Amino acid sequence: MGEFALALQNGMGLFKPDELITFIGLSSPIGLSSRKSHRELTGSASKALKSISKIMDDLMLRLVDRKNADEFRQLRSEVFPHYFRILRALSDVVQVVVPLSQLERLLNESFAELEADFRNEGVRRFGASVADQAVFTAWTLRKTSALLLTIQKNPLVSYDLKEKDSALASQFSAAAVWTQFHLDCLSAAIRFDKPIYPDILPEIVDGLRAAVNAYALARQGVDLRVSSEDYLPLTAPYEWDDEDQELMDSSMSDLYSTEQ
């Protein structure tokens, strides 16, 4: 993630812990205004989101038109800081115009539709291994969004955990935005019927793998709130299941291999 690390060093802003839910998964999915779940957003909300998503789509289409990995990496280093800032703007708009209760449902529907796109179109367009990775990534982000909702509904941590919480949010932002950037490349190729040159696909798949890091970091953010004196119980607590455990095991393995 060299390009992203460089962008962070250049002062690109990150998200606070209670803002994280407003950006994960929202770039391409909410841009698909023809989808049933998004037709509910009308008036100024719909127009604002469509305008921002159009800019996002233009960036993605430039990337998927690259003919080799070197061209892709060079353009990615140029456009990724802009992508992050657009996502920041999108997040700010969503916080204003979309109620949290509606956002939760839209996210679930959006991720389900995104997974279906990759299942139905992915093998034909990108090959089985890339399609499988894309489906897994969308599924992982959907599971991550459930954790972020817990953080959104329980924003407070004890004073001695605030610094750690902010550090986790920064690390999460890096992993989640990097993942979504590459997932949006594949999504744009499907939606606009654009081929992706085979030499570029390994770069995209490598970017998708940051999803497990994002999930593990979000889980740690939830754990801070569970152990905090300021924790506010949810009416419907997040249930840890076998799929979560399997993903956590994968996440921690990926994190350890990255650190070494």
Secondary structure as GFF3:
##gff-version 3
##sequence-region A 1 260
A	DSSP	alpha_helix	2	9	.	.	.	ID=ss1
A	DSSP	three_ten_helix	17	22	.	.	.	ID=ss2
A	DSSP	alpha_helix	27	31	.	.	.	ID=ss3
A	DSSP	three_ten_helix	36	38	.	.	.	ID=ss4
A	DSSP	alpha_helix	43	64	.	.	.	ID=ss5
A	DSSP	alpha_helix	69	97	.	.	.	ID=ss6
A	DSSP	alpha_helix	100	126	.	.	.	ID=ss7
A	DSSP	alpha_helix	128	153	.	.	.	ID=ss8
A	DSSP	three_ten_helix	159	161	.	.	.	ID=ss9
A	DSSP	alpha_helix	162	191	.	.	.	ID=ss10
A	DSSP	alpha_helix	201	208	.	.	.	ID=ss11
A	DSSP	alpha_helix	210	227	.	.	.	ID=ss12
A	DSSP	alpha_helix	242	259	.	.	.	ID=ss13
###
